[in-house]
């Protein structure tokens, strides 16, 4: 029991004991402030509740009492007569962590009575005191904002679920707990009685990323009982708090449109296949994933459960080229369990997404005519040979290929699988000189796998200018007549009338028919190769010449409309 709470009432006068070498009478307490902290936020005043340690000795150094020996601080109210007068006076004006040496004369200590068996009458007392805590019943929570982020779209309210790191100390700086040492945030609901009252109040109004110093008086903390061996009774607590994130179980996703294209012909809907880049961070800015680091978009259907529910919702209604921030509460992300070692349980996730393109598996080719000549009488048809310039890019503007990078324009025969299906469709019914923009969905382009230089599932944009076109020949044909062929084709072909047609005569005859406009060969192929192939088709016994028996029109063989050798 502390001697400062020991009151002795004597009915008999006691003889005056011999003093222990008193140096002389003192009028008041002698105070030596031998350590004063640089920062003193508060000084002891009358009526304050204080908590301190002390050693009490006589003049010769003999110890008569010590709070250290009892392993417990002294706690009480200063300046209201509950302590000896000398101690009451000696504690006034002290700061937390201040150390004082007090000399208390007998009349301000235990006077002429003393304490039987412990302190002789008329004894001057010497105390070494360190102040550990000061508070008052009128105190309120003290909140100091140490850091506040520039962006703060939302602050903590009652019933929110918060995740925060903290260091907890007593008022004198003695640490008693820390979340950092546990390698995990402290996760809890606010205003639901799961925290001490002071922390419930101190977290209100905080932004994610904010740092606060919260000083909590004992009656808003653990009060008279303290907590275990680490928090003494009647201890003020100091928490250094870093709020990592917050959400409410009633929250939905939050959207912020960072950049929306001025032109948005179509917005994504459930069932669309979207390709996008993203950075994924926690609310404190910690990066947990990024498609950019893999140099590959994230490609998925939306609204079908292939991604977390919050992302399924957040990608609805996007435009191609849009940049959007999607904030997803944990119950729409990875919940209480988190994911891997980078997404903690109950974490709010922030995705900054950039929509590269999207399409629907039911999409067809989109054709926009930029320019069409007035005298447009002849248009490209299936099997036509075309020559055109093109620029090919992704929908985000990334250039892939251009015919202008090569010596000659692009050439192709339509309907022969020489170009992707979507481009083939886009080149039909064009006039020479016409310009078009052709949007090709991936299932009519290079599909899920893509090709060299083209990402998988990419929507392609072609800028086309048709330079030349000439009608082709039906599939399987190398040559067709414009009108009826000669009545006796073999005789017309047998130029020297020797009953057989070698390759030289065959070549001369076919070229003359083309020159006279009576027929045409397959365009876009070397004429010599076409003639050689035609001759080899007719030279059925491969003896280097064609006889009347060997020569047959293709119409005789497959009964098609056009006639061809």
C-alpha positions in Angstrom: 0.0 0.0 0.0 1.4 3.4 -1.0 2.3 5.6 1.9 0.6 8.5 0.2 -2.8 7.0 0.8 -2.0 6.1 4.4 -3.8 8.2 6.9 -2.9 7.9 10.5 -5.1 9.2 13.3 -3.5 9.2 16.8 -5.4 9.7 20.0 -2.2 10.0 22.1 0.6 12.4 21.7 3.7 10.6 20.6 7.1 11.5 21.8 9.2 13.3 19.3 11.7 10.9 17.7 15.2 12.0 16.9 15.4 13.3 13.3 17.7 11.7 10.8 20.2 14.5 10.4 17.9 17.3 9.2 19.8 20.0 7.3 17.5 22.7 8.7 13.9 23.7 8.4 12.4 24.2 4.9 9.4 26.4 4.3 8.2 24.6 1.1 8.9 21.7 -1.2 12.2 21.9 -3.0 11.8 20.9 -6.7 14.7 19.9 -9.0 13.4 19.4 -12.5 16.4 17.4 -13.7 14.8 16.1 -16.9 12.3 18.0 -18.9 11.1 16.5 -22.2 11.5 18.7 -25.3 7.7 18.4 -26.0 5.3 19.0 -23.2 1.7 18.9 -24.5 0.2 19.1 -21.0 1.2 19.9 -17.4 -0.3 18.6 -14.2 -3.0 20.8 -12.7 -5.1 20.5 -9.6 -7.8 17.9 -10.1 -5.9 16.0 -12.8 -5.6 12.2 -12.5 -1.9 11.3 -12.6 0.0 8.0 -12.9 3.7 8.0 -11.9 6.6 6.0 -10.5 8.7 7.1 -7.6 11.5 6.1 -5.2 11.3 7.5 -1.6 14.4 7.8 0.5 15.6 9.5 3.6 18.5 12.0 3.6 21.1 9.3 3.9 19.7 7.5 1.0 17.9 4.8 2.9 14.9 3.7 0.9 11.6 3.7 2.7 9.2 3.1 -0.2 9.2 2.5 -4.0 6.5 1.9 -6.6 9.0 0.1 -8.7 9.4 -2.5 -5.9 5.7 -3.1 -6.0 5.7 -3.4 -9.8 2.8 -1.0 -10.1 2.6 2.7 -10.8 0.8 5.1 -8.4 -2.4 6.5 -9.7 -4.5 9.2 -8.1 -5.9 12.7 -8.3 -3.4 15.5 -7.7 -4.0 18.7 -5.7 -7.2 17.6 -3.8 -5.6 16.4 -0.6 -5.4 12.7 -1.3 -1.6 12.9 -1.3 0.7 14.4 1.3 0.9 18.1 0.7 4.5 18.0 -0.4 3.7 15.5 -3.1 0.6 17.4 -4.2 2.7 20.5 -4.6 5.7 18.7 -6.1 3.6 17.2 -8.9 2.0 20.4 -10.1 3.2 21.5 -13.5 4.9 18.2 -14.4 4.9 17.0 -18.0 4.6 13.4 -19.1 8.1 11.8 -18.9 9.4 14.6 -16.8 11.7 13.6 -13.9 11.8 15.5 -10.6 13.7 15.3 -7.4 11.5 16.5 -4.5 12.6 17.4 -1.0 9.5 17.5 1.2 9.9 19.1 4.7 8.2 17.3 7.6 5.3 19.7 7.9 4.4 19.0 4.2 4.9 15.2 4.7 4.0 13.2 7.8 4.9 15.9 10.3 5.5 15.3 13.9 3.5 12.1 13.8 5.4 10.2 11.1 4.3 6.6 10.3 4.9 4.1 13.0 7.7 1.7 12.2 8.4 3.3 8.8 8.9 7.1 8.9 10.1 8.8 12.1 8.4 12.0 13.2 9.7 15.3 11.8 11.5 13.6 8.9 12.3 15.3 5.6 11.5 13.0 2.7 13.3 12.7 -0.7 11.5 11.5 -3.8 12.6 10.8 -7.3 9.5 11.0 -9.5 8.8 10.2 -13.2 5.4 11.3 -14.5 3.8 8.7 -16.8 0.3 9.8 -17.5 -2.0 12.8 -17.0 -5.7 13.0 -17.7 -8.9 14.6 -16.5 -12.5 13.6 -16.3 -13.3 16.5 -18.6 -10.9 15.3 -21.3 -12.1 14.4 -24.7 -10.5 12.3 -27.5 -7.4 14.1 -29.0 -7.0 13.5 -32.7 -4.1 14.7 -34.7 -4.0 14.2 -38.5 -0.4 13.3 -39.5 -1.1 12.7 -43.1 -4.2 13.0 -45.3 -4.3 11.9 -49.0 -5.2 14.5 -51.6 -8.0 12.3 -52.9 -10.7 11.4 -50.3 -14.0 10.3 -51.8 -15.3 8.7 -48.7 -14.6 8.7 -44.9 -15.3 6.2 -42.2 -18.8 6.0 -40.8 -20.5 3.8 -38.2 -21.2 0.3 -39.4 -18.3 0.5 -41.9 -15.7 -2.3 -42.0 -12.2 -1.0 -41.7 -8.7 -2.4 -42.1 -5.9 -0.5 -40.5 -2.4 -0.7 -39.1 -1.5 0.7 -35.7 1.2 1.2 -33.1 -0.2 1.4 -29.6 1.7 3.1 -26.7 1.1 4.5 -23.3 1.2 8.2 -22.9 4.9 8.0 -21.9 5.7 6.2 -25.1 5.9 2.7 -23.7 4.7 0.4 -26.5 2.0 -2.2 -25.7 0.8 -3.5 -29.1 1.4 -3.2 -32.8 -0.3 -4.7 -35.9 2.9 -4.4 -37.8 4.5 -7.1 -35.8 1.7 -9.4 -36.7 2.2 -8.8 -40.4 -1.6 -8.2 -40.8 -4.0 -5.3 -40.5 -6.5 -5.0 -37.7 -9.9 -5.7 -39.3 -13.2 -4.8 -37.6 -16.5 -3.0 -37.8 -16.7 0.6 -36.5 -19.4 1.7 -34.0 -20.6 -1.9 -33.3 -18.9 -2.3 -29.9 -16.0 -4.4 -31.1 -13.5 -1.7 -30.2 -12.9 0.5 -27.2 -15.0 3.6 -27.3 -12.1 5.9 -28.0 -11.0 3.9 -31.1 -14.6 3.7 -32.3 -14.7 7.5 -32.2 -11.2 8.1 -33.3 -11.6 6.2 -36.6 -14.7 8.2 -37.7 -14.1 10.6 -40.6 -10.8 9.0 -41.7 -9.9 8.6 -45.4 -8.3 5.5 -46.8 -4.5 6.2 -46.6 -4.9 8.7 -43.8 -2.6 8.6 -40.7 -3.8 9.8 -37.3 -2.5 10.1 -33.8 -5.4 9.3 -31.4 -4.9 9.9 -27.7 -7.6 8.1 -25.6 -8.3 8.9 -22.0 -8.7 5.8 -19.7 -12.5 6.2 -19.4 -12.7 5.7 -23.2 -10.2 2.9 -23.1 -9.7 0.2 -20.5 -10.5 2.3 -17.4 -9.8 1.1 -13.9 -9.1 -2.5 -14.9 -6.5 -1.9 -17.5 -5.8 -4.8 -19.8 -3.6 -7.8 -18.9 -0.1 -7.0 -18.0 0.5 -4.5 -20.8 -2.0 -1.7 -20.1 -2.1 -0.5 -16.4 -5.3 0.6 -14.8 -6.3 4.2 -15.5 -3.9 4.4 -18.5 -4.2 6.9 -21.3 -3.5 5.2 -24.7 -1.9 6.6 -27.8 -2.6 5.0 -31.2 -0.8 5.8 -34.4 -3.2 4.6 -37.0 -2.8 4.2 -40.7 -6.2 3.4 -42.4 -5.6 1.0 -45.2 -9.2 0.7 -46.5 -12.9 0.8 -45.6 -16.1 -0.4 -47.0 -19.7 -1.1 -45.9 -21.4 -4.4 -46.4 -24.1 -2.5 -48.2 -21.7 -1.0 -50.7 -21.9 -1.6 -54.4 -19.1 -0.8 -56.9 -18.0 2.7 -57.4 -17.2 4.1 -60.8 -15.1 7.0 -61.8 -14.9 7.9 -65.5 -11.3 9.0 -66.0 -11.5 9.5 -69.8 -14.4 8.9 -72.1 -14.0 9.2 -75.9 -16.0 12.0 -77.6 -17.4 9.4 -80.0 -18.9 6.3 -78.5 -21.1 4.5 -81.1 -21.7 1.5 -78.8 -21.4 0.6 -75.2 -20.6 -2.8 -73.8 -23.4 -5.1 -72.6 -23.7 -8.6 -71.1 -22.3 -11.2 -73.4 -19.7 -8.9 -75.0 -16.1 -10.0 -75.2 -13.8 -7.3 -73.8 -10.1 -6.8 -74.2 -8.7 -4.3 -71.6 -5.5 -3.3 -69.8 -5.6 -2.7 -66.0 -3.7 -1.8 -62.9 -5.1 -3.4 -59.8 -4.2 -1.8 -56.4 -5.4 -1.9 -52.9 -6.8 1.3 -51.3 -3.4 2.2 -49.9 -2.0 2.2 -53.5 -0.2 -1.1 -53.2 -0.1 -2.7 -56.7 -1.2 -6.4 -56.6 -1.6 -7.1 -60.4 -1.2 -5.4 -63.8 -1.8 -6.5 -67.3 0.8 -4.0 -68.5 3.5 -6.0 -66.7 2.6 -9.0 -68.9 2.4 -6.9 -72.0 -1.0 -8.6 -72.8 -4.6 -7.4 -72.4 -7.0 -9.3 -70.1 -9.6 -10.8 -72.4 -13.0 -12.0 -71.2 -16.7 -12.2 -71.6 -18.6 -9.8 -69.3 -21.7 -10.5 -67.3 -21.2 -14.3 -67.5 -19.3 -14.9 -64.2 -15.8 -15.3 -65.8 -14.5 -12.4 -63.6 -15.3 -11.3 -60.1 -18.8 -9.9 -59.7 -17.6 -6.3 -59.2 -15.6 -6.4 -62.4 -18.5 -8.0 -64.3 -20.6 -5.0 -63.2 -17.9 -2.4 -63.7 -17.3 -3.3 -67.3 -20.9 -2.8 -68.3 -21.5 0.3 -70.5 -17.9 1.0 -71.4 -16.9 2.6 -74.6 -13.9 1.5 -76.7 -10.9 3.6 -75.6 -12.5 4.6 -72.3 -10.4 4.8 -69.1 -12.4 3.9 -66.0 -11.7 3.5 -62.3 -13.7 0.7 -60.6 -13.7 0.4 -56.8 -14.9 -3.0 -55.7 -15.9 -3.9 -52.1 -14.6 -7.3 -50.9 -18.0 -9.0 -51.0 -18.0 -8.3 -54.8 -14.3 -9.3 -55.1 -12.4 -12.0 -53.1 -14.3 -11.7 -49.8 -12.9 -12.5 -46.4 -10.4 -15.0 -47.7 -8.6 -12.7 -50.2 -6.5 -14.2 -53.0 -2.9 -15.4 -52.9 -0.4 -13.4 -50.9 -1.1 -10.1 -52.5 -4.8 -9.6 -51.8 -5.7 -9.7 -48.1 -9.0 -10.8 -46.8 -11.7 -8.2 -46.8 -9.7 -6.0 -49.1 -11.3 -3.2 -51.3 -9.8 -3.4 -54.8 -9.3 -0.6 -57.2 -8.9 -1.3 -60.9 -7.8 1.4 -63.4 -8.9 -0.1 -66.7 -8.3 1.0 -70.3 -10.8 -0.6 -72.8 -8.9 -1.6 -75.9 -11.9 -3.1 -77.8 -14.9 -5.3 -77.4 -17.2 -7.3 -79.7 -20.0 -9.7 -79.6 -19.8 -13.2 -81.2 -22.9 -12.2 -83.2 -21.3 -9.1 -84.7 -21.0 -8.7 -88.4 -18.6 -6.6 -90.4 -19.2 -2.8 -90.0 -18.7 -0.8 -93.2 -18.5 3.0 -93.4 -18.2 4.6 -96.8 -15.8 7.6 -96.5 -15.8 8.5 -100.2 -17.6 7.0 -103.2 -17.2 8.3 -106.8 -20.3 9.7 -108.5 -19.8 7.5 -111.6 -19.8 4.2 -109.8 -21.3 1.8 -112.3 -19.0 -1.2 -111.8 -18.4 -2.7 -108.4 -16.4 -5.6 -107.1 -18.0 -9.0 -107.0 -17.0 -12.4 -105.8 -13.9 -13.7 -107.6 -12.9 -10.2 -108.7 -9.2 -9.3 -108.7 -8.6 -6.2 -106.7 -5.7 -3.9 -106.0 -6.0 -1.6 -103.0 -4.2 0.4 -100.3 -4.9 -0.2 -96.7 -4.0 0.8 -93.1 -4.8 -1.7 -90.5 -4.9 -0.8 -86.7 -6.5 -1.9 -83.5 -9.4 0.0 -82.2 -7.3 1.9 -79.8 -5.3 3.3 -82.7 -2.3 1.0 -82.5 -1.0 0.6 -86.1 -0.4 -2.9 -87.2 0.2 -3.0 -90.9 0.0 -0.7 -93.9 0.3 -1.3 -97.7 2.1 2.1 -97.9 5.0 0.5 -96.1 5.6 -1.7 -99.2 6.6 -1.1 -102.8 3.3 -2.1 -104.2 -0.4 -2.0 -103.2 -2.1 -5.1 -101.9 -3.6 -7.5 -104.5 -6.1 -10.3 -103.9 -8.7 -12.3 -105.7 -11.9 -12.1 -103.7 -13.5 -15.3 -102.5 -10.3 -17.3 -102.7 -9.4 -17.2 -98.9 -6.5 -14.9 -99.7 -7.7 -12.3 -97.1 -9.5 -12.7 -93.8 -13.3 -13.2 -94.2 -14.2 -9.9 -92.7 -12.0 -7.9 -95.1 -13.2 -10.0 -98.0 -16.8 -8.9 -97.1 -15.7 -5.3 -96.8 -14.1 -5.3 -100.2 -17.3 -6.4 -102.0 -19.4 -3.9 -104.0 -16.7 -1.3 -104.1 -16.0 1.1 -106.9 -12.5 2.0 -108.1 -11.6 5.1 -106.1 -13.9 4.4 -103.3 -12.7 4.7 -99.7 -14.0 2.7 -96.7 -13.5 2.1 -93.1 -14.1 -1.6 -92.3 -14.4 -2.9 -88.7 -13.7 -6.7 -88.5 -14.7 -8.7 -85.4 -12.2 -11.4 -84.4 -14.4 -14.3 -85.4 -14.2 -12.8 -89.0 -10.6 -11.9 -88.6 -7.7 -13.8 -86.9 -9.8 -15.3 -84.1 -8.8 -16.1 -80.6 -5.3 -17.0 -81.5 -4.4 -13.9 -83.5 -1.4 -14.1 -85.8 2.0 -12.6 -86.0 1.6 -8.9 -85.0 -2.2 -9.3 -84.3 -3.3 -10.0 -80.7 -5.8 -12.8 -80.1 -9.5 -11.8 -80.2 -8.6 -8.4 -81.6 -11.1 -6.3 -83.4 -9.4 -4.8 -86.5 -10.0 -1.5 -88.2 -9.1 -1.2 -91.9 -8.9 2.0 -93.9 -9.3 0.9 -97.6 -8.9 2.7 -100.9 -9.7 0.6 -104.0 -7.2 1.3 -106.8 -8.1 -1.3 -109.4 -10.5 -4.1 -110.0 -11.2 -6.5 -112.8 -13.7 -9.3 -113.0 -12.5 -12.7 -112.2 -13.5 -16.2 -113.2 -15.6 -18.7 -111.4 -14.0 -21.0 -108.9 -12.1 -23.8 -110.6 -11.7 -21.9 -113.9 -8.6 -20.5 -115.5 -10.2 -19.0 -118.6 -13.7 -18.1 -119.7 -15.3 -17.0 -123.0 -17.1 -13.8 -123.2 -19.4 -15.2 -125.9 -19.7 -18.6 -127.5 -16.4 -20.4 -128.3 -15.6 -21.2 -132.0 -17.9 -23.9 -133.4 -14.9 -26.2 -134.1 -12.5 -25.3 -131.3 -9.9 -27.8 -132.1 -9.6 -26.8 -135.8 -9.4 -23.1 -134.7 -6.6 -24.0 -132.2 -4.7 -26.3 -134.7 -3.0 -23.4 -136.4 -0.8 -25.5 -138.8 -3.6 -28.1 -139.4 -1.4 -31.1 -138.6 -4.0 -32.7 -136.3 -2.3 -31.9 -133.0 -1.8 -28.8 -130.9 1.6 -28.3 -129.1 2.0 -25.9 -126.3 3.3 -23.1 -128.6 0.1 -23.2 -130.7 -2.1 -23.5 -127.6 -0.4 -20.4 -126.0 -0.7 -18.4 -129.2 -4.4 -19.2 -129.6 -5.4 -18.4 -126.0 -3.4 -15.1 -126.0 -5.1 -14.1 -129.3 -8.5 -14.7 -127.8 -7.7 -12.5 -124.9 -6.2 -9.8 -127.1 -9.4 -9.8 -129.3 -11.6 -9.5 -126.2 -13.2 -12.9 -126.8 -12.3 -14.3 -123.5 -10.3 -13.6 -120.3 -7.9 -15.5 -118.1 -7.8 -15.7 -114.3 -6.6 -12.2 -113.2 -3.9 -11.6 -110.7 -1.8 -14.6 -111.8 1.1 -14.6 -114.3 -0.5 -15.2 -117.8 2.2 -17.7 -118.7 1.5 -19.8 -115.7 -2.3 -19.7 -116.5 -1.7 -20.8 -120.0 0.7 -23.6 -118.9 -1.8 -24.9 -116.4 -4.5 -24.8 -119.0 -2.4 -26.8 -121.5 -1.4 -29.4 -118.9 -5.1 -29.8 -118.0 -5.9 -30.6 -121.7 -2.8 -32.7 -122.3 -4.4 -35.7 -120.6 -1.8 -38.3 -121.7 1.1 -35.9 -120.9 2.8 -36.4 -124.3 3.3 -32.6 -124.9 0.5 -32.1 -127.4 -3.3 -32.0 -127.4 -5.4 -34.0 -129.8 -9.0 -33.5 -130.8 -10.0 -36.4 -128.5 -8.2 -34.8 -125.6 -9.6 -31.3 -126.0 -12.8 -30.8 -123.9 -14.6 -27.7 -122.6 -15.0 -27.6 -118.9 -18.7 -27.0 -119.5 -18.8 -30.5 -121.0 -17.3 -31.9 -117.9 -19.1 -30.2 -115.0 -22.0 -28.5 -116.8 -21.5 -25.1 -115.3 -22.8 -21.9 -116.8 -19.5 -20.6 -118.0 -17.3 -22.3 -120.6 -13.7 -22.7 -120.1 -10.8 -24.7 -121.4 
